[in-house]
């Protein structure tokens, strides 16, 4: 599974991460991501205690995760 981690500064200057799972990484290059992150920051849609959570884009990265089954009762 691929996920996209987008890191922003919030209204107080602290770092906030927005994670999107099951992302198609082939469609999003650096310029497109920067553009979309700026749009998220300008939208003000995400707030906490009345303050915007994602204001200034800092970075974006793809994260690959693999599942390693340790125990599965259906295989017994």
N, C-alpha and C positions, 0 to 999 in steps of 0.2 A: 504494500500500500504506500502511495506517495502522499505526503502532506506538504502544505505550504505554510511556513511560519513567517509572518510579517511582523516586524518590530517597529513600533512607533514611540514617540514621546507623547505623553498625555498633557493635559492643560497645566499640570503642576511641574512638568519637566521630568517625570519619572518614566521609566521604560514600561511599555505594555506590549504583549504579544497577542496577535490575532492568528489563530490556527485554523486552516481550512483543510479538511481531510478529503481523500479520494480525488485529488486534483489531477488534471491532464497537463503534465509539465511541458509537453511538446508545443502547446499553444501559447505559452506565456514566456516571452523573453524579458530581458532586463528593462528595456524601455517601456514595454507594455505594463509590467508590474509597477514600475515607478509611477506611471500615469494613473493606474488604478488605485494605488496607495494614496496618491495625492487627492484623488476624488473622494476616497473614504474619509480622509482627514478633513476635507472641506465640507463634507456633507453634515457632520455633526450628529449623525444618526445614533451613534453609540455614546451613551452618557452614563455616568455614575455620580450620584449625589449632585446632579445638576451640572457637572463639568464634563467636557468632551474627553473620552477615553483615548482616542487615536487622533492626534493632531498633526504631528510631523513625522513623515516616514524616515526610518533609520536604515533598515536592511530587510532583505527577504531571502529565504533559503528553502530549498526543497529537502525534505527528510524522507528517506526510504526506511520502511520498517518491515521486518520479516517475522513471521509467526513461527515459533518453535514449540511444538506440542510436547509437553512434559508428561502429561497423563491424559488418557482418553478412554473412558469406560466403554465406549462403543467398540473398541478394538480388542476387548477381552473375550 
